[in-house]
Amino acid sequence: MTDFSAFSNRSKYAAEINAGYSTRLNGDGLSTNPHMVWHDQPAGSQFKQVAHTTPKSDAWQHGWRLADKDQKGRGGAR
């Protein structure tokens, strides 16, 4: 997992972090992460399973979680 407390990583993945943050503020879930790689599931399955993550998918998720934390810190107000 990439350390996003390091300035160099935040800078390198700023676009993904910002995209994840904006997605969360828009009310969309973690499963909308465009950088995730999913396992194929049997037809009719309602569940997705992550095959693996990449630094870009981790950065996007980091941004999403930051927005989630920030929103909950304000009482969930938009």
N, C-alpha and C positions, 0 to 999 in steps of 0.2 A: 504494500500500500504506500502510496506517495505521501510525503509529509507536506500538507498544505499550509502549515504554519511558517514554512520557509518562504521568504519573499520571492526567490527565484522560481519556485514551483507555482506560486500564486500568479506570478507574472506570465510564466510560460503557458498556463492553462486558464488564463483570465476569461477567454471567450466561452469555454465550457462551464466554468464556475458561474459566470453571469447568466448563461442560458439556463442552467439548472435553477438558479435563484428566481429568474423571471417565470419559469415554468411553475414553480411552487406558488408564487404569488398569483398566478393565473388559475390556481386551483387544480392543476393536473398532478397526477401521482408519479411515484418513482418509476413505475413500469413504462413511462413514456420516454425514458432515457434513450436517445437515438444511438448511443455508443455501446449499448449492452449487446452481448451475443447470447442468444437463447438456444437451448436444446429444442429439437423438434419433439413435439408431444403427440401422443396418439390422437386420432380424430375424435372430436367431441370433448377433449380434456379442457377443463376450465383453468388449469394451472400452467404457469410458465416456470421454467427453471433456468437460471443463469448458467451458461456454459463456462464463462470466465469473464474477468473484468480487465480493462485496460486503464492506463493512466487517464485517458480522456473520459472514460465512463466514471472513474472514481472522482475526477474533478467535477463533473456534472452533478454527481450525487452529493458531493461536498457542498456545492452551491445550493442545491435543493434543501439540504438539511440546515444550512445557515438560515435560509429564508423561513423554514419551519420553526426554528428556534426563535428567530426575531419576531415572527408573528405571534407565537405563543407567549413571548415576553411582553407583548402589548395587549394581551388578553384576547388575541385572535382577531383584532380589528383589522379591517382592510383599509 
